[in-house]
Amino acid sequence: MVRYISTRGKAPVLNFEEVVLTGLARDGGLYVPETWPQFSEGDIRSLAGMSYADAAAFLLQPFLGDSISAQDFGAMTQKAYASFSHKAVVPICQLGSNEFLMELYHGPTLAFKDVALQLLGFLYDHFLARQGRRVTIIGATSGDTGSAAIEACRGRDAVDIFILHPLDRVSEVQRRQMTTVQDANVYNIAVKGDFDDCQAMVKAMFNDHGFRDELAVSAVNSINWARVMAQIVYYFTVGVSLGSPDRAISFSVPSGNFGDVYAGYAASKMGLPIDQLIVATNRNDILSRFFNSGEYRKSGVDPTMSPSMDIQVSSNFERFLFDLYGRDGEVVRQLMQKLDSDGGFAVNMSLLNEGVFSAGRCDEEETLRTIRQTLIESVKLVDPHTAVGLAVGDKCRVPSTAPLVTLSTAHPAKFPDAVEKATGERPALPKHMADLFQRPERMTELPNDIAVVKSFIREHSRILGTV
């Protein structure tokens, strides 16, 4: 049975159910599997022809232990992916002779976060009903996590959800996807700061154990292991579609918080042959600087047309550091303390040179040019985050016969201004969102002050009336 340990080595070992409801470890670290489940070449070949929901049930069952029966989990994956508009759930599109897009935006909120969060909503329902309890979910978003989390949790009796986003630093479509949800258990908080401020505030609330226990705080962003776990599936399904396990595949991943590309790393640890994992960043390039220099150092966050990547402190990067240092939680704890006190740290490049990662950055002009060229050359409209993945993938790809798959993380209609600037074509929202700009909004603007935000959450969380 897979158990879960903290990247900082001091928190209790948990089972899957406990990990889902806990989120951040009590020592400030992130939970990871104690060992990686292993899939043979035969196991991977058996995915060919499976529905996405069946593949998810097969690949993720080893992570669950005895927390959920195979029958119950299979029913969850069927329901979770029934809400997607494309029958394949995560289809691929060919752009060139050996270049492909993985389309991750066919869920209800048009972004890759739906692939994990639709499943997480059913996991919460299952565990909370079994335990007869409720939780207060607190999360931070740079744009897409918030709407996907809200969509997964809206109207659920056992959950109140509070999502922090940086005021005026997400696209209007991203904001409205969150703020036009009128369910009484949903609270949108616009913080007068950047995403890193929002994320730091959420982590601080998790590390305030009195507050955390008082409100039964849980997480839906990618500090929650279940989020990363669910994203592993599409690396396998797309890999099999393109010839795995009989040939390796390369992936270019638009990266901000490191969760999506870390899921690819997890897939490689589980047996999927991956030639390259390309970490693609915009000008907020702390991750590409790290993989090219060994130094992880914070600098200011610049707003860009790819706002979901406007991040300096990448939550899931700590999970990778844990493996990089031989799963030594004490070393990780010291490095994260150094990040807080000194603004950064360095690792020996010899550690990095042994891995599958490459990295690069893309500026605003390159992003616009890539959107325009992709439409001209491949008759495909892409959003700015996907364009960053395409541009960096082209620059960082090594000579190889491996297909290069770029993760298309959002529908172009979520970023219509950037797409129109690049192409002159303004992408329309899908039918189920056509009236988004006419729907009334509901959100609360708060200062970048954790005491004020905690007070707001205490005042509105229904859990205090039930304990």
Beta strands, then each sheet from edge to edge (+ up, - down):
strand 1: 4-6
strand 2: 31-33
strand 3: 92-94
strand 4: 99-103
strand 5: 135-140
strand 6: 159-166
strand 7: 186-191
strand 8: 217-218
strand 9: 249-254
strand 10: 274-281
strand 11: 295-297
strand 12: 344-346
strand 13: 357-361
strand 14: 404-408
strand 15: 444-446
sheet 1: 1+ 2-
sheet 2: 3+ 4- 14- 9- 10- 13-
sheet 3: 8+ 5+ 6+ 7+ 15+
sheet 4: 11+ 12-
end
